[in-house]
Amino acid sequence: MVYSVNYRRPAYVESSRSSSTSERKSLNGSLESGTSGMSRGIPDALSFDRIISGGTCPPCTTRDFMNYLIYIEHAAENLQFFLWYRDYCKRFADTPANERDLAPEWTAAQAEAANQAAQTQGAPKKVKPAVAAIFKGTDFAPGTKVTVNEKSGDPFHTPPLTPMDAETPQSIADWKSGSDEDYLTVKSTEKSVSQRAAEAFEGADLKWKPFTIQPFREEIARIISTYLVEQAPRELNISSRERIAVLHALENTTHPSAFRDVVATVEWSLRFQAHPNFIRWSICNGNRPRVIFARGLGLFGILGGFITAIVLTLSSAGRGWRALSAIGFLIGISTLIAAWKGMCVVLHGMHHRHLRPWELFAEDDGASVDFELKNASLDSVASNNSYEDQPWVVKYEKRNILRKILDREVWIQEPALRQIQDTIFLQAIGASTLLTAVCVGVFVAIPKGGYF
């Protein structure tokens, strides 16, 4: 079974910040109708919701989607945050009612007011040029931040060169003690998370409430320090206005509705940019060296067809013999068209695909290492998504070009993806047949040369 002859694979979507009101309305309309007008070329079996819910087979699973965002697009933080948010909504709904009442819902009216306040707060105050020139170089100049010693409150207070407090000796003793090493590591991690969250609220001119009795407050602090703080390990690509608005919401509640606007932006990016690009990339069954090699074979076949047709035309052989050039034209053109769309016809004949570079050395590096790397990518509060230090990177770079062309293969398990590839292959055969008929017809119509 194949799709329509007019099928077109998803077009590549450039990365862009999508948080306008019209785009969110488009997202809501697509969710309500169950289809996505922007994700053309993607069958329902490979829809975004089906992939996220685990209803697909390799190489189109959630794990494959995550690997694509990490290693190809370098934007896995959106999917990691989105998966955490879905799980957080379920866990929040399962908490006792008396605990949920402590974190009231963040209404749309409150969110709109927060957005307006964030927009006003983000705009710098205009200062007349004459006034700015007078205060230039002083503490009263626009943009100058004067710090005051918080302990004494005296702006003329000079701190000692080696500040020491009463807790310093004990902290040094604990640091030297081997038995308290793990304890200090945990405390320093908690302190860094709290500090980063507090800095985020301070930067938005908000008050941080780390000791609130609302549920999941500590988890929210970790999410803030991981996704919402500037220069965070997995900083989301959101505007300053959206960041201030969500921090204002989280200052008052830990209800999932506090993330409403940020989740809308992240989900728009996943559905209409990352997901189509992932499906387009998954259609390619060979690695880049193999696809380039297939394109070369296609061009070689076309060249062979032309040489055969020209030689037979210049000879004294009958016109019927010129039809032999159709073999080169048909194989060459079909191979070139399929390779131009990222497919190798040899691999497609077996419904195989090349293993990805990060999959090739999974067995060699050991199951435990691979398990840790996979868990890190799906962990909501793990470190950044850098992979340059993973063992497979150096090993794959040292692999020669011939071994890359003949890399290990694996069967494609997802039926919908096989149907897409079958459709593209039939389109290539059809286009090749038409072009071959035209080329052969032109050479057959030419009178014979009779030179030999």
Summary of the structure (lengths in Angstrom):
residues: 452
radius of gyration: 30.7
end to end distance: 49.6
largest distance: 106.6
contacts: 1270
relative contact order: 0.15
helix: 62%
strand: 1%
